[in-house]
Amino acid sequence: MAGNFGSPNPTQPLSVGNVVSAGLRLYRSHLKDYFLLALKAYVWVLVPVYGWAKFYALTSLISRLAFGELVNQPESISSGERFVNSRLWQFLLAMLLLLLVGIGIGLGVVILSILLGVVSAAFVGGVGQQGNPATYLVFILAAFVIGIVAIVAILWLVTRFYLVDLPLAVEEGIEATSAIRRSWELTQGHVWRILLISFVGLLITIPIQIVVQIVITIVQAAFLPLINEGNTAFALLYAVIVLVLSFGSGALLIPFWQSIKAVIYYDLRSRREGLGLQLRDREI
């Protein structure tokens, strides 16, 4: 029997708990299918350029399938894959544009750091002659505040591009540039809630990451003595095992994140564009 959960008022955002719970339900209900799609995506990573576009498209397909479940329009994997494959080069272009944005943000951070370093050197040189400890303390606090502001600004910018893959994977008539604008539009006014949802999701995934790291550490302890002896076969085997563990853990986690992203996308669209639906709370 199906039920609904969500905000009592359709114009109000879903709570952080509801978003994460809905993402977990989707993740558990379709774990096998989503895991295999994510694993297939990771295999494509090994192929330069084209494979990277396939990775982005296949991981976005998970969100498309999850969104279909939320709006009560489930879709077969083959049908969804045909749709995202038809936009493969748009996914690649979106990746390149986001890379340029990331480089721009990185350059901004570097320039800010250089300016801060120059100001610091000039300030310390001037204050050093006066020998006033209180002034040193004020400067250190100011530098700390500037650093916090810079980190917050970076997080804010990155979050504005959080949903770029969803419009490409779901909506008609969308290209790479319009998908970026769409993400900017949908996330307006909701950056801090998205960051809080991501933080809660991160806490949920920590146990899996810890287990994977422990296993990798055990494998490393077992193989390193043999590798240090110059055994090429064991070195190759070690690399393969680490790659499999990395891909496997990634394929386990990506569907969770893509499901949560689909719920956020659904929530923002339903309130901005009146999808007029509530999340279905059903046992599949």
Buried (B, 14 or more C-beta within 10 A) or exposed (E): EEEEEBBEEEEEBBEBEBBBBBBBBBBBBBBEEBBEBBBBBBBBBEEEEEBBBBBBBBBBBBBBBBBBBBBEEEBEBEEBBEBBBEBBEBBBBBBBBBEEBBEEBEEBBEEBEEEBEEBBEEBEEEBEEEEEEEBBEEBEEBBEEBEEEBEEBBBEBBBBBBBBBBBBBBBEEBBBEBBBEBBBBBBEEBBEBBBEBBEBBEEBBEEEEEEBEEBBEEBEEEBEEBBEEEBEEBBEBBEEBBEEBEBBBBBBBBBBBBBBBBBBBBBBBBBBEEBEBBBBBEEE
